[in-house]
């Protein structure tokens, strides 16, 4: 089976825990692009949060915001914004609790608190060059596909209970959670892009390592979990490769014939 398109998660997949791009990963992606295979990003991040990574790899197609928005070569192909009335209810509850919220759109992110320590630390953790715009009403004037709630672990419980029927909560960091529509996943964004391109899902490959990658790993023809993924994520993959820092991307691409053995040998 050949593969026409490959989707890569960012954190823990294209970049390591120190937010560095392994040199062999960058070389492998370039070789994949040169071979004619379509390369796309599939991430929980907002576009403004990974633009520097996409530029480094020369990738202009992506599924982002945990599947809430997708773009192919600059053209939007899918968007599933959060309903305004749902945003309003969430904002009122967060304001009453005194928790910062960042609202993620397709062009920028908007914070309801200015220069908050938790927000700053989370953006530094992700190695994002620019902080969100301070605009408490940003959610009113832009389509918002995802929210980030900043609070200590466990403090999100009342929110998760109240919005259990509408929103999904994933905590990638001790200080914040990704929050997005319950019926949204990376798989949905990938499905929309494949439909736009006329590519069967069996001819799509995806790499990931996190809880938010499970749906896409089971949706595509070949879902590959990184060696640094949790056992739960690995259990949903059709193949488990090596760690991000141990040539995991190269190993899998060579294993499935998307890159030749001479490329693998060049790592030694």
Buried (B, 14 or more C-beta within 10 A) or exposed (E): EEBBBBBBBBBBBBBBEEBEBBEBBBBBBEBBBEEEBBBBBBBBBBBBBBBEBBEBBEBBBBBBBBBBBBBBEEEEBBBBBBEEEBBEBBBEBBBEEEBBBBBBBBEBBBBBBEEBEBBEBBBEBBBBEEBBBBBBEBBBEBBBBBBBBBBEEEEBEEBBEEBEEBBBBEBBBEBBBBBBBEEBBBBBBBBBBBEBBEBEBEBBBBBBBBBBBBBBBEBBBBBBBBBBBEEEBBEBBEBBBBBBBBBBBBBBBBEBEBBEEEBBEEEE
